[in-house]
């Protein structure tokens, strides 16, 4: 470096043009004649590293990122030399908190070294959040893939960050709600006149819309429409777009221009056309009411009725694809359910057995030979990426030679079972799944009989309508198991804040049901993790279609399957729509994959005729009168039977001629178990007599009754703890 001009080492560094060179080692070799004829031994990189250690030079982040491989040993000399105590504190935090300590060290320490040599910071404790963010932003601009946030997480674990700082890098870099002006500006719109017009228009539309809808409107109008028009005709500053430009835009809008799917066909470009057509209509209306401001801006609508004629065809195609997807998965739902149940039970037993044996001991689970071991090189390791709250328990399967973390796999398989169980039994949206809380569990007690009915309250989401659904025994079992798992040492479910990725805001703390422990910290379960667990579950179940192709389930598939199964089971479509939270049968029709349009048409006609027969034709639903309510309660009193009560719908007669033991609607009460056992014993005696006397007609009927009675006894003896919340005394 002495061969370059300058009074300081930094000035000589800047004068050397090393930062602009393709390979800085060539610049150093040319400047030092002793290195010209020598092969590369790494001495140049090591020499530069030591200049960085002593803070003789402070290179740019761009240069540091371009030479990642050449300076891969930089952190090994910079950190121990500058701040050994801080380095040890970080290393201990990684060992204590990380599931993958070596991976975290390889990503966090080099990033910290780059920050320290660029800024000249000598102590780890002096590195600020702004320093970490600056290094990240430059890396995101220079590198193909933005650098990870491990260094932030590690400094958070070691308590080097200011008190009250977000605990994870993901929380730190979140972008909250932007103003309409910021949303429009980030699209890169060039015309200031059009920018101001779009801001005024979108602000007027934003009233009453949620944030995600506003961002979608900005993307459609500004990004996918106007910015595209500016690319086709630079300098345009008016809504009167030349015909040839419009033709090119209408053709190109059918292809995605940005992002990971750039160049792929857009599945539905009609939303963009409809948004643009509505925008022009509104501007023309404003020109009538406010001609002094919008009269000169108004222009003929570029989206004609002919442009929208193909939308119905696109919608029919999308509906057909959705129905086909549902038909493929409907026969496989039970296979998936059994698979997650079996895998959950197996891994729970494997964890329990592995926890009771010493390292190296062999044990068996369902005939599979296992051995408690250590993670070793060369073995196929499962579960090495996900972080757990406790140290791993490594187990090797002798049949496959796979080493897996028993604690991690038990946690994964439990949540796969829970996710499938909740989505399958409720058909709720993924955002509703995330929002389930302990307060969502409630119960209704029939006043006359004292019978308790468990209910699940679904918070308002897409349609801003709250609804309550009846819990099935399977759903109650799943929710009870979740409650047992997430309670803390005091038996309570801790409240957690939750980040809404669509509305870009933090939801106030609530006792969420969907929470788990990661790195010793409770975190809400997110939709991305749910999708990942479903993907693993479907791969493990090896679900395939008729052509042998793998079938995968997404969270929304369960909603379509729930709707289809409900209607196939005889539930009236308008009731199914209410259960799913749909505003109309048209929406339900897109979900259900078994009904033709004429069936729904006839059903709507039947609903219309029923309405006309009412005294109050205009009201679809009304509050029941006192007499009607008493009639409703009296109907339940009349259903009391020897073994329990009948669960048929209100106002309907018995269709099984009171053959209650064979009827699935009979609800046996626990205090009538003795009666049920007596009936079973009596049926067994009668069946034995019928067989002895060859009464073949009686044998068949008695066999059906005995089978139904035994199944009801089995269901009655099944222990299901609901774990329903209760108010503390005095509240």
Residue pairs with C-beta under 8 A, 6 or more apart in sequence:
1 9
1 12
1 13
1 16
1 31
1 51
2 12
3 31
3 32
4 12
4 13
4 15
4 16
4 31
5 11
5 12
5 15
6 12
6 13
6 14
6 15
9 51
9 56
9 57
10 56
10 57
10 58
13 19
13 57
13 59
16 27
16 31
17 27
18 24
18 27
18 28
18 63
19 59
19 60
19 62
19 63
21 27
23 70
24 44
24 48
24 63
24 67
24 70
25 40
25 44
25 45
25 70
28 35
28 44
28 47
28 48
29 35
29 36
29 38
29 44
30 36
35 43
35 44
45 70
45 71
45 73
46 73
48 57
48 71
49 71
49 73
49 74
49 77
49 78
50 77
51 57
52 59
52 74
52 78
52 117
53 77
53 78
53 81
53 82
53 117
55 117
55 120
55 122
58 117
58 118
58 119
58 120
59 117
59 118
60 118
61 114
61 118
61 134
61 135
61 138
61 139
61 142
62 138
62 142
64 71
64 114
64 117
64 118
65 114
65 138
65 139
65 142
65 143
66 142
68 110
72 110
74 110
74 113
74 114
74 117
75 109
75 110
75 112
75 113
78 113
78 116
78 117
79 86
79 87
79 109
79 112
79 113
79 116
79 124
80 87
82 116
82 122
82 123
83 122
83 123
83 124
83 125
86 123
86 124
86 125
86 160
87 124
89 124
89 158
89 160
90 108
90 109
90 112
90 124
90 154
90 155
90 158
90 160
91 105
92 158
93 154
93 157
93 158
94 101
94 104
94 105
94 108
94 154
94 157
95 101
96 157
97 157
97 519
97 520
98 104
98 157
98 387
98 519
99 384
99 385
99 386
99 387
99 388
99 392
99 519
100 384
100 385
100 387
104 150
104 153
104 154
107 147
107 148
107 150
107 151
108 148
108 150
108 151
108 153
108 154
109 151
111 135
111 147
111 148
111 150
111 151
112 124
112 127
112 151
114 135
115 121
115 127
115 131
115 132
115 135
115 151
116 122
116 124
116 127
118 135
119 127
119 131
121 127
121 131
124 155
124 160
125 160
127 155
127 160
129 152
129 161
129 162
129 165
129 172
132 149
132 151
132 152
132 155
133 172
133 173
135 147
136 146
136 147
136 149
136 173
139 146
139 147
140 146
140 147
148 169
149 168
149 169
149 170
149 172
149 173
150 169
152 161
152 168
152 169
152 172
153 168
153 169
155 161
156 165
156 167
156 168
157 519
165 172
166 172
167 521
171 499
174 499
174 504
175 504
176 504
176 505
177 211
177 503
177 504
177 505
178 186
178 504
180 199
180 202
180 203
180 206
180 214
180 218
181 199
183 202
183 214
183 215
183 218
183 222
184 195
184 198
184 199
184 202
184 218
184 222
185 195
187 218
187 219
187 222
187 223
187 227
188 227
189 195
189 198
189 222
189 226
189 227
189 230
190 227
190 230
190 234
191 226
191 230
191 236
191 237
193 237
194 226
194 237
197 283
197 297
198 218
198 221
198 222
198 226
201 221
201 279
201 282
201 283
202 214
202 217
202 218
202 221
205 214
205 217
206 214
209 217
210 502
210 503
211 502
211 503
211 504
211 505
212 502
212 503
216 271
217 275
220 271
220 272
220 275
220 276
221 275
221 276
221 279
223 258
224 253
224 257
224 272
225 249
225 253
225 272
225 275
225 276
228 249
228 252
228 253
228 257
229 236
229 241
229 245
229 249
230 236
232 245
232 248
232 249
232 252
233 241
233 242
233 245
236 245
238 297
238 299
239 280
239 283
239 297
239 298
239 299
240 299
240 300
241 249
241 299
241 302
246 302
250 273
250 307
253 266
253 269
253 272
253 273
254 265
254 266
254 269
255 263
255 264
255 265
255 266
256 262
256 263
256 264
256 265
256 266
267 318
268 314
268 318
270 308
270 310
270 311
270 314
270 315
273 303
273 307
273 308
273 311
274 303
274 308
274 311
276 302
276 303
277 301
277 303
277 307
277 308
280 299
280 300
280 301
280 302
280 303
281 301
283 294
283 297
283 298
283 299
284 298
284 301
286 293
286 294
286 298
287 294
287 295
287 297
287 298
319 589
319 590
322 560
322 590
322 591
322 593
323 593
324 593
325 557
325 560
326 557
326 560
326 561
326 564
326 591
326 593
327 593
328 545
328 551
329 551
329 553
329 557
329 561
330 561
330 564
330 565
330 593
332 543
332 551
333 424
333 558
333 561
335 541
335 543
336 420
336 537
336 538
336 541
336 543
336 553
337 420
337 421
337 424
339 537
339 540
339 541
340 413
340 416
340 417
340 420
340 421
340 537
340 541
341 417
343 413
343 416
343 417
343 537
343 540
344 410
344 413
344 414
344 416
344 417
346 365
346 366
346 413
347 406
347 409
347 410
347 412
347 413
347 414
348 410
348 413
348 414
349 365
349 366
350 365
350 370
350 395
350 406
350 409
350 410
351 393
351 406
351 407
351 409
351 410
353 363
353 365
353 370
354 363
354 370
354 372
354 393
354 395
354 406
355 393
355 406
357 363
357 372
358 372
359 372
359 373
359 374
360 371
360 372
360 373
361 371
361 372
362 369
362 370
362 371
362 398
363 370
363 371
363 372
364 370
368 397
368 398
368 399
369 397
369 398
369 399
370 395
370 396
370 397
370 398
371 395
371 396
371 398
372 393
372 394
372 395
373 394
373 395
373 396
373 403
374 394
375 381
375 384
375 392
375 394
375 403
376 403
379 396
379 401
379 402
379 403
380 400
380 401
380 402
380 403
381 402
381 403
381 404
382 402
382 403
382 404
382 405
382 409
383 392
383 404
383 405
383 408
383 409
383 412
384 405
386 408
386 412
387 518
387 519
388 405
388 407
388 408
388 411
388 517
388 518
389 517
389 518
389 519
389 520
390 407
391 407
392 405
392 406
392 407
392 408
393 405
393 406
393 407
394 403
394 404
394 405
394 406
395 403
395 404
395 405
395 406
396 402
396 403
397 403
397 404
411 516
412 533
412 536
414 481
414 485
415 516
415 525
415 533
416 533
416 534
416 536
416 537
417 478
418 478
418 481
418 482
419 433
419 530
419 533
419 534
419 537
420 534
420 537
420 558
421 474
421 475
421 477
421 478
422 428
422 433
422 436
422 475
422 478
422 479
423 433
423 555
423 558
423 559
423 562
424 558
424 561
424 562
425 471
425 472
425 474
425 475
425 478
425 562
426 456
426 458
426 469
426 475
426 562
427 558
427 559
427 561
427 562
427 563
427 566
427 579
427 580
428 436
428 458
428 559
429 461
429 462
429 556
429 559
429 581
430 527
430 530
430 555
430 556
431 461
431 462
431 502
431 527
432 458
432 459
432 461
433 514
433 527
433 530
433 555
434 498
434 512
434 514
434 524
434 525
434 526
434 527
435 459
435 461
435 498
435 507
435 512
436 456
436 512
436 513
436 514
437 459
437 510
437 511
437 512
437 513
438 483
438 493
438 511
438 513
438 725
439 457
439 510
439 511
439 725
440 456
440 457
440 458
440 459
440 513
441 454
441 455
441 456
441 457
441 479
441 722
441 723
441 724
441 725
442 454
442 455
442 456
442 457
442 468
442 724
443 452
443 453
443 454
443 455
443 722
443 724
444 452
444 453
444 455
445 451
445 452
445 453
446 453
446 633
446 636
447 633
448 633
448 634
448 636
448 637
449 636
449 637
449 640
449 645
451 636
451 645
451 669
453 470
454 470
454 471
454 476
454 722
454 724
455 468
455 469
455 470
455 471
456 468
456 469
456 470
456 471
456 475
456 479
457 466
457 467
457 468
458 466
458 467
458 468
458 469
458 581
459 466
460 466
461 581
462 581
463 581
463 582
463 583
465 581
465 583
467 578
467 579
467 581
469 579
471 479
471 722
473 715
473 718
473 720
476 720
476 722
477 720
479 513
479 722
479 723
480 720
480 721
480 722
480 723
482 513
482 514
483 493
483 513
483 723
484 721
484 723
486 493
486 513
486 515
486 516
487 493
488 494
492 511
493 511
493 512
493 513
493 515
494 511
494 515
494 522
495 509
495 510
495 511
495 512
496 509
496 510
496 511
496 512
496 515
496 522
496 523
496 524
497 506
497 507
497 508
497 509
497 524
498 506
498 507
498 510
498 512
498 524
499 505
499 506
499 507
499 524
500 506
500 507
501 526
501 527
512 524
512 525
514 524
514 525
515 522
515 523
515 524
515 525
516 522
516 523
516 525
517 523
527 555
530 555
531 554
531 555
534 552
534 553
534 554
534 555
535 552
537 553
538 550
538 551
538 552
538 553
539 550
539 552
542 550
543 550
543 551
543 552
543 553
544 550
544 551
545 551
559 580
559 591
560 591
560 592
560 593
562 580
563 576
563 580
563 588
563 591
563 592
564 591
564 592
564 593
564 594
566 576
566 579
567 573
567 576
567 588
567 592
567 594
567 595
568 594
571 579
572 603
573 585
573 588
573 592
573 595
573 600
573 603
574 585
574 603
574 607
576 588
576 592
577 583
577 584
577 585
577 587
577 588
580 588
580 591
582 588
582 591
585 600
585 603
585 604
589 595
589 597
589 600
611 617
611 620
616 622
624 632
632 650
635 650
635 651
636 645
639 645
639 646
639 647
639 648
641 660
641 666
642 672
642 675
643 660
643 661
643 666
643 668
643 669
643 672
643 675
643 676
643 679
643 712
644 666
644 667
644 668
644 669
644 672
645 666
645 667
645 669
646 654
646 660
646 663
646 665
646 666
646 667
647 665
647 666
647 667
648 654
648 655
648 665
656 662
656 663
659 705
660 666
661 679
661 683
661 705
661 708
661 709
661 712
662 704
662 705
662 708
663 708
666 712
668 676
668 712
668 713
668 715
668 716
670 716
673 713
673 716
676 709
676 712
676 713
676 716
677 713
679 709
680 706
680 709
680 710
680 713
683 702
683 705
683 706
683 709
684 706
686 698
686 702
687 699
687 702
687 703
687 706
689 695
690 698
690 699
690 702
691 699
